[in-house]
């Protein structure tokens, strides 16, 4: 696939504002590992190769267990995720698939025992932002870095 345009170079001021919000969310106090887990799951649902590549690399570099990355699409079927992470993943899926799920009360209520109101807003913004980035990257056909080595 060929990229359609270099959107970062074309609209640096606007995308810079998005990056400022990303930086604010990263320093909001919400656990960075949880943020990356949510970004990875949303990117899996949306099929964003560029974002999957980027967030897998970030997770690996931060020391995330490879099995938790690989098994993320089956998070409901494993004991590898904490109750807090499960609540966040359920909310991320509900909002990413909002046309089908309509953000059910059960998923929202599931957040209450694990997150403060402020953290719920922060998490919801993280979910909204990665959905936005996925749509930009997919729309402009942003490409992941080519692998090196024998499988390149």
C-alpha positions, 0 to 999 in steps of 0.5 A, a space after each residue: 500500500 502506498 501512503 496517500 500523503 504526509 499528513 504530519 507535514 501537511 498540517 503540523 499545527 493542527 496535529 501538533 495540538 493533538 500531540 499536546 493532548 496526547 502529552 497531557 493524557 500521558 502525564 495525567 496520572 493514568 498508568 502508562 501501561 494501561 494507556 498503551 494496552 487500551 491503545 493497542 486493543 482499539 487499534 486491533 479492533 480498527 485494523 490500524 497497522 501503523 498504530 499496531 506497530 507503533 504501540 506494540 514497539 512501545 509496549 515491548 520497549 517498556 517491558 510488557 510481557 509478549 503474551 499479554 500483547 499477543 493475547 490481547 484480542 482474547 483478553 476475556 479468555 485469559 487471567 493475564 489482565 487485572 480487573 482494572 485493565 479488564 474494565 478499561 478494555 471493556 469500555 474501550 471496546 464499547 466506545 470503539 464499537 459504539 454504533 453496535 454497543 451504544 456504550 452500555 451501562 454495564 461497561 460504564 458501571 464496570 469502571 466505577 470500582 476501579 477508576 475515579 471520575 477523573 480517571 474515567 474522563 481521562 480513559 475516555 479521552 485516551 480511547 477517543 484519541 486513539 480512535 481518531 489517530 487510527 482513522 487518520 492513519 488508515 485514511 492516509 494509509 500510513 505505513 508501519 516501518 518495514 521489518 529488518 532481518 530474514 523476514 523482511 
